[in-house]
Amino acid sequence: MIIRWFPRPAFARTVALTTGLAGLLALVPAALSVPTATASTSTADALSRADPSLLYRPGTHVRATSGAPAPPKDVSALSWVVADARTGAVLGAHNAHRALAPASTLKTLFAVTVLPRIPSGTRHSVTRADLADVGAGSSMVGVAAGQTYDVADLWRGVFLSSGNDAVRVLAGMNGGWKSTIKQMQAKAKELGARDTRVVSPDGYDEPGQVSSAYDLAVFGRAGLKMPAFAKHCATVEAQFPGNRGSTFGIRNTNKLLTGADGVRRYRGLIGVKNGYTTNAGNTLIVAARRGDRTLLATVMNPQSGVSQAVYEEARSLLDWGFKAAPAVTPVGSLEPPRPPSPPRQAAEEEKRGLIARARRAVGTEPVAATATATATESARAPHLAGAARAEPSDRQSAPSGYVWPLVFIGAACLAALALFAVRRSARRRRDPAEPYPTPPVP
């Protein structure tokens, strides 16, 4: 009977047009609610698609797009990695997980582990027992028994002079040599560095002590997130306490940072640590910043025999990384592996809870029933219930996505109704024997 009340076809056409537009506009908020893809999202997607096993395969791995420069061919290191320090994306690698002796680059893991455990401002009087087991031929900063040192001085001795004597003292302050080894091993596992086996925290050659270019990049990245670590590894020169209140100068042994012995200083370099032992050869972790991008490069045991090869090969890798970064797809990530997913039962409980909240939002489930379901969910999976309460507010509004299709369907029905009215009115105009009905008088 409603159709018979439309007085004119023009009015019906207007109704059809209006309701059709309303249906289309109903889709606009839903479309606008879809997040816009960003560069960080693209990087995260690329990292999620990267095959974690790729970096465990021998050889060089780079996934370059059209126009990307090839990795330098003059790199003779047994292992190397170039990675983005911010995202953890590995841009290129060669034998990334090959187990090799790390030398003093292992001090980065020592610092990442012990720096937070000894309060800044702590002072310590060194005894002969603190220095009794320093390995023969070790690099030393000049820590002396009977002298009292500020902990910051000892850390400068570790980072600038690579002093094994300073490491011994700090390890003693941290609970002892063996305890520090256990802590370092646990920290490596926490960071996802599974190739590292710690035997001597100072990096001194010991049987069975190994790491990898991948793990060293992980340690360097973790350290740069710590303000004290970042400050120490970027320091070029400092004064170290001597006898009777005197001091003497110490200088960072990272030649890409200082520009010494014929090695040109690398523009934008911000640390991190170099090392050398007879067994390990030369090893190096470096980080450099250009614009808003910070890259890490690790180089282990170059084989070319060229003087200062570890620094020049790191330079070549950093240069390549800055040029290639926009045009390569990551081959891996320095991020630790994600924890395992919850058990199936807990996941099902979470799913039921989400469905209950969605039904309540659109009014298709009684509140009492929803409350019962939520209570059951909390009782069976309390850790998931807590996580649901901690979700941001936009997660709670997610069920509104169910409303817009219903609005659109309703608008489409109204449009169809109006179109039927138009056609009915046109037919009546062509057939004068059936005049338009008169609207009822109220």
N, C-alpha and C positions, 0 to 999 in steps of 0.2 A: 504493500500500500504506500510505502514511502516514495517509491518511484513515481507514482501517479501525481505526487504533489509538486514535482519540479515544473515550474511554469513555463520555462523556455529552454530550448536546446543550448543557447549561448551560456546560460547559467551552468548547465551541466558540463559544458566544455571547460568552463572556468574551474569547476570543482575537480574535474579530472586532472587538469594541469596542476592545480595547487597540491592535490594529494600526491601526485607523482613526484613533484619537486620535494615535498615533505619526506617521502620515502628515500629519495637520494640524499637529502641533507642528513637524514638519520644515520647514514654510513660515515659521514665526515668525522664526527668525534672518534669513532672507532679507528678510522684511518690515522687520525692525528695522534692517537695514543700509542702507535707503533714506534718504538725507539728508532732514531736515525743512526745508521751505521757510522762509526768513527774509525780513525786510524788505529786507536788502541784495540777496538773490537776486531778489526781486521788482523792485527798482530796476534791477538788471543786466538782467533779462529785458525790462523796459520800454525800456531804452536800446538793447538789441539789436534791438528791433522798430521803433525810431524811424527814419523815413526821412531819411537824411542830406541829401537834396536839398531837404527842406522849408524849411530855413532860408535857402536860396538864392533862394527865391521872395519877391517883394516883399509887403509888408503885414505885418499882425500875426498871429502864430501862437501859439495857446494851445489845449491839448486838456484842457478842464475836464470833470470828472465832475459829476454832479448835486449841487447845493448849493455848488459852488465859486464864489468871488467873481470877477466879471469884472475884467479889467485896468483900471487907472485911465484915464479918458477925457480927463483934463486934461494928458496928456503930449504935448508938441509937438515933442519931439526928432526929428531926421531918422532916428535909429537908436537902439535900446536893446536890452539883453539882461538878463534876470534868471536866475541860475543858482545851483545848490547847489555851494558851494566844495569840499565833501568828495567828493561823487560825480561832479561835473562835469555833472549833469543840467541841461539848459536848461529852465526852467519856462515861460518865455514870451519872445518876442522880436518886434521890429519892424524890418524891413529889416536883419537881423543881419549880412549880409555886404556891405552897401553900402559902397563905397570912399569914405572921407572923410578929411580931414586930421586927424591926431590931436592936434596941439599937444603940450604937455608930458606928456601921458599916455604918450607913446612912451618917456619916461624909465623906465617900468617894465620895458620890454624891455631897455633899456640896463643897468639894475641886475641883472636876471636873468642877463644875459650876462656882465657884467664883475665883479660882486661876488665870484664864486668864483675869479676869476683874479688878484686882487690880495690878497696875504696881509694879514690884520688885523695892526695894529701897524706897518705900513709907514709911513715918513715920507718926505715929498717936498718939496724946495726948488723953489718955483715961479719960472720965468723969464718974461721978457716974451714969448718965443716961444710959451710955453704958452697965453698969452691973446691972441695976435695976431689970431686969426680969429673971435673972439666976435662974433656978428651984432649989427647995430645994433638998439637997442630991446629987447635980450634982458633977461629977468629975471636978476638977479645976486644972489649972496650976499655978495660983497665979498672975493673972493680977491685977494691983492696979490702982485705980483712981488717976489721977494727974501725972501718969508716962507716958513717951513717949516711944513708942516701934517701932522698925523696923518691917515691915510686915512679914519678914522671921522669926523673933522670934515668932510672933503670930502663924504662920503656924506650927512651931516646937511644940508649945504648943498644937495645935490641934492633930497632928500626934503622938507625943510621949506620952503626958500626957492625951490625950483625953479631953482637957480642954473645958468645955462648956462656960467658961468665955471668952476664946479666940474666940470661934465661935460667941458669941454675939457681940464682938467688930468688927470682920471681916464682919459680916452681916450688922452692922451699916455703915461701910465704903463702903459697896456694894449697899447702897440705902435703907437699912432698913430690918427688919425682914420679913414683909409681901411680899415685893418685892423679897426678896431672895427665899421665898417659891415658888412664881410663877415661878421664873427662874429655880429652881431645878425641878419643875414638868415638865416644858417645856423641859429641858435637858433630863430627864428620858424618855419622849415620843420620843424625837429625837433619843435616843440610842436604842429604841425598848424595853425599860423596862416598860411594861404596868401594872405590879402588884403593883407598888410603889405609895403610897399616902403620901405626905409630909405634916406634921402638925407642926413639930418642927425640924428645920434644924440640930440641934445638936444630934438628935436621942432620946431625952428625951421622956419618955412614955407620950403619949397623945392619947385620944380616936380617933380611926380611922386611926392612923398612922401605915402603914404596908409596907412590901416589901416581897421579896422572895429570895430563894437561887439563882435562875436564875438571877434576877435583880442585886443582889449583885455581882455576877460574872461579869456581864456586866459593872458595875461601876468600879470594880477592874481592868478589862482589859482596859477600857478607860483611867483610871488614869495612868497606867503603860506606856502609850504612851506619857505622858507628863513628860518631864525631871524633873521639879521641884517636881511634885507629887512623881515620882519614887525615887528621892533623899531623900525626907522627910520620906517616909514610910520605907526606908531601914536604917534610922539613928537609932543607938542604944542608944547613949547618947549625950547630948548637955548641954550648959550653957544657963540659962534663966536670963534676967535682974531682979535684985532685987532693994531694996531701996538704994538711995544715991550712985548710980554707982556700987553697988555690983552685983554679980551674984550667982546663985545657980544651982546645977546640976539637970537635969531631965533625966529620963530613959524611953525608950519605954516600953509600957505595953504589947506588943505582946511577949509572953514568948517563942514561937517557934523561934523567932528572937534573943532574948537575952539569953535564957537558964537560967531561974530563977524559984525559988520555986519548984525544983525537976523536972522541965520539961527540957528535953535535947534539945539543939538547933538543928534545922533541917538543914542538910547539903544542901547548895545551896539556902536557903530561902532569898527572896528579899523584904519582906513586906507581907501583906498590912495593915490590920486594924482589931482590936478586939473590942468587946463591951459586955456590961452586964447591964441589968436592971432587976428589980423584975419581971416585966411582960414578958420581952423578954427572960429571961434566958441568957445563954452565946451564943454569936454569933461570927463568925470569917470568915474573908476573908484572904487567904494566897496565896502566889505565890512563886514557887521555880524553879530554872533553873539547868538543868543537860545537859551538852553538848550543842547542838543546840536546845533543847526543853525546853520551859517554860510552866509550868502547873499552873492552878488556882484551888483552892478548896474552897468551901464555906460550912460552917457548921452552922446550926441554931438549937439551943435549944436541946442539948443532954439530954436524959431521964434516963441515967444509974445511976446517982447519984454519980459516981466516981469522985474524986477530979481531976481537970484539964482535964476532959473528952473532952472538946471542942478541946484542943490541941492534945491529943492523937488520937482522931478520925480523925482529919485533917491529922495527920502524916500517919495514916493507908491509908487514901484515896490518899494521894500524892504517897506513896510507890506503891500502886496498879496502879495508873495512869501511872507512869513511866514504869512499867513492861508491862502493858496492851496496852499502846498507839499504838505500831506497829501492834497489833493483834485484834483491835476492829474497828467496823464500827460506825461512829458518829450517835448518836441518835437525834441530833439537832445542832443548831448553835447559837452563841451569836451575830452574825451579825444582824443588824436591818433589818426588812423586806424591800424588794425592793419596789420602788415607783410604782404606777399603770402604766400599759402600756398606750401609747397614744391612742386617739380616733381612731375609725376605718377609718375615712376619712383621717386623717393625716398619718396613717400607709399605706393606699393605695397610697397616694401621694409619700411617700418615696419609695414604691415598684416601682412605675412608673419611678421615677427618676433613681433608680438603673438600671432598664431595659434600659432606654435611654442611660446611660453611657456605659453599656455593648455593646449595638449595635454600638455606636460610636467607641468603641475600636476595633471592628472587621470589621468596615467599612460598615455596612449594613444600616446605617441611615444617611441622609444628615446632615451636620453640622448645617445648618440653622434650620432644624426641631428640632434637639437636643437642640439648644440654646433656641428655643421657649418653649420646654418642660421644660427645666431647669428654665427658667424665671417664667413659670406658677407654677412650684413646689415651687419656693422661695416665690412667692406671696401668695400662698394658705397656705403654712406651713413654715413660716419663721424660726421657732425654729428647724425644721428638716433640713432646708437648711443650717443653721449655723452649725448644728452637722455634716453634710456631709462635709463641708469645713474643719472642725477640725479633720477629720479622718486621721490616719496615711497613709503614702504613699503606704504601702503594700495593703491597702484596694482598692486604685485606680487601682492597677494592677491585681485585682481579675479576670476581664473578660478574661485574657489570658488563663484561663482554657478552654475556648471555642475553642481555636485555635488548641490545641493538638489533639483532636479527628478528626478534619478536616485533619490535616497532616497525621494521621494514616490511614484514609480512602483513601487519595490520594496514599499513599505508597502501600496499599493493592491492589488498582486498577492497579498500575504499575506492581506489582508482578504477578497479574493474567494475565496481558498482556504478560509478559515475559514467563510465564508458557505455555500460548497458543502457543507462538512462538516455544518453545522447542518441544511440541507435534507435531506441524505442520512440523518442520524440521525432526523429527524422522520418520514421515509418508513418507516424500518425499525420505528419504534414503532407506526405504524398497521398494519403487516403482521406479525403475530405469527409467521407461518410462516417468517419469515426473522429468526431471533434475532440479537442483536448478536454479532459475532465476538469471540472471546476473544483478548486480546493474547498474543503469543508469549511463551513462557517463556524467560528468558535461559539 
